[in-house]
């Protein structure tokens, strides 16, 4: 279970040196970013891929070497 928070600055402060994951989804011109560290998560949609907050979040994830998640799969479906 992930506890979602609405304020990016709080997650950024909470993260410290914790490991994390992020996912960037693009659908119909909309961008959605999802970030998780520990049991805390943040997600938000953006209408513009050049939004300053979106770029700040992506920069944070790259600097902290968060792992980018491309998709998800159930454990029992991973190996065939």
C-alpha positions as CSV (number, residue, x, y, z in Angstrom):
1,X,0.0,0.0,0.0
2,X,1.2,3.5,-0.9
3,X,0.1,6.6,1.1
4,X,-0.4,9.4,-1.5
5,X,0.4,13.0,-0.6
6,X,-0.6,16.1,-2.5
7,X,2.4,18.3,-1.9
8,X,5.6,17.5,-3.9
9,X,7.8,19.5,-1.5
10,X,6.9,17.3,1.4
11,X,7.8,14.1,-0.5
12,X,11.1,15.7,-1.6
13,X,11.9,16.5,2.0
14,X,10.8,13.1,3.3
15,X,12.8,11.2,0.7
16,X,16.3,12.2,2.0
17,X,18.6,9.5,0.8
18,X,15.9,6.8,0.5
19,X,15.7,4.8,-2.7
20,X,12.7,5.4,-4.9
21,X,10.9,4.6,-8.2
22,X,9.1,6.8,-10.7
23,X,7.0,6.4,-13.8
24,X,6.1,8.9,-16.5
25,X,3.0,8.2,-18.5
26,X,1.9,10.1,-21.5
27,X,-1.7,9.8,-22.9
28,X,-3.6,12.0,-25.3
29,X,-1.2,14.9,-24.7
30,X,-1.4,14.6,-20.9
31,X,1.5,13.7,-18.7
32,X,1.2,11.9,-15.4
33,X,4.2,11.5,-13.0
34,X,4.2,8.9,-10.2
35,X,6.9,8.8,-7.6
36,X,7.3,6.4,-4.7
37,X,9.8,6.3,-1.9
38,X,9.1,3.9,0.9
39,X,5.4,3.8,1.5
40,X,4.8,7.4,0.5
41,X,3.8,8.3,-3.1
42,X,3.0,11.3,-5.2
43,X,1.2,11.5,-8.5
44,X,-0.1,14.4,-10.6
45,X,-1.2,15.0,-14.2
46,X,0.2,17.8,-16.3
47,X,-1.2,19.3,-19.5
48,X,2.2,20.4,-20.7
49,X,5.4,18.3,-20.8
50,X,7.4,21.5,-20.1
51,X,5.6,22.3,-16.9
52,X,8.2,23.6,-14.3
53,X,7.0,21.4,-11.5
54,X,7.1,18.3,-13.8
55,X,10.6,19.1,-14.8
56,X,11.6,19.7,-11.2
57,X,10.3,16.3,-10.2
58,X,12.0,14.5,-13.1
59,X,15.3,16.3,-12.2
60,X,14.9,15.2,-8.6
61,X,14.3,11.6,-9.6
62,X,17.4,11.6,-11.9
63,X,19.7,13.2,-9.4
64,X,18.7,10.8,-6.7
65,X,19.0,7.9,-9.1
66,X,15.4,6.7,-8.7
67,X,14.6,3.8,-10.9
68,X,12.3,4.5,-13.8
69,X,9.4,1.9,-14.0
70,X,8.2,1.3,-17.5
71,X,5.3,-1.0,-16.7
72,X,4.0,-3.4,-14.1
73,X,3.4,-7.1,-14.2
74,X,2.0,-9.6,-11.7
75,X,4.6,-11.8,-10.1
76,X,3.1,-15.0,-11.5
77,X,3.2,-13.6,-15.0
78,X,6.8,-12.5,-15.0
79,X,8.4,-15.8,-15.8
80,X,6.6,-18.0,-18.3
